[in-house]
Amino acid sequence: MASVGERLRLLRETRNTTIEEMVTATGIGQSYLEALERDAIHELPGKAFGKLYIRAYAEVFTFDPQPWIDDYDREQRLVAGASTEPTTSAPAGSRPVAAAIAQWKAARGAADEPEPVIEIEDVAPAQEAPPEVGVAPPKRRIAPLVLVGVAVIAAAIYFGTRSEQPSVQPAPESHPPEAPPPEPPPPVAVPPQPPPTKAPVIRETPAGALSVAESGVGRRIVNLKLEGESDRFEPGTRVCFATRVVGGQRGEVIRHAWLYEGRIEQTITLRIGGPDWRTHSNKTLGRAGAWAVEARDEKGRVLARVELNCQP
């Protein structure tokens, strides 16, 4: 079975679409699209981007992307399981996590090591040598009566000198006269403010009221714009029907019904992603005659219709 990349390339070539047109329609770099079609997933910014690019192909060629994404995931799991690349060792000068943690623990253990305890022996106080025989011991105390007498004399001298000194009264402080308070400024007339204007009320389209705001047929979609818009085409021309759907909810669907001579040739179901969503479908007009394409909701109600004529 062909890979997802090969199937995408075959689908693009079958629809007569070049890689440059895909770049213009999706806004994705050409090198990434070529890498996806070559199954060179390692050249993409990431494996998840492959799913995003598959959805872009599905948007352009109007197909359900989920089965393709499932195949893509299955291929990547097989590639990942078959990989036998040896584990490269850390480059010189690098610090692996385990070695860094071990070094940190060693340094932390050295810093937390308790300081050595120095034991100090108790030394008995030296005993005073007994006084020599025949020598009187020194006097260590002063008689209490002598101390009392000295204190009385000192007090008398202090109070005697304090009573002889004339008392000096501090000079009264002089304060400058207070300045009169400044006069208040005259009131300023404030012009009356106009009443606030009410903001315009914007009414959103209620959920479920599905409608088509814009529609048309042309040759291609470039940057979300329809190019080559007309109502006359030659047989074998690939025609694009673009619609702008408003008022819907995420998950709802709209159907593009292509009719030839009043009979339905093909019906394409498109999923809506929000209340303002652009959709388009493509159809190759294989026969000459009167063609028409309609946009219908899930109940079959016609929301928009474009008639076109296919002649040589």
Secondary structure, DSSP 8 states (H G I E B T S, - for coil): ---HHHHHHHHHHHTT--HHHHHHHH---HHHHHHHHTT-GGGSS-HHHHHHHHHHHHHHHT---HHHHHHHHHHHHHHHHH---------TT---HHHHHHHHHHHHHHHT--------------------TT---------HHHHHHHHHHHHHHHHHHHHHS-----------------------------------------TT--EEEEEEEESEEETTEEES--SEE-TT-EEEEEEEEES--TT-EEEEEEEETTEEEEEEEEE--SSEEEEEEEEE--S-EEEEEEEE-TT--EEEEEEEEE--
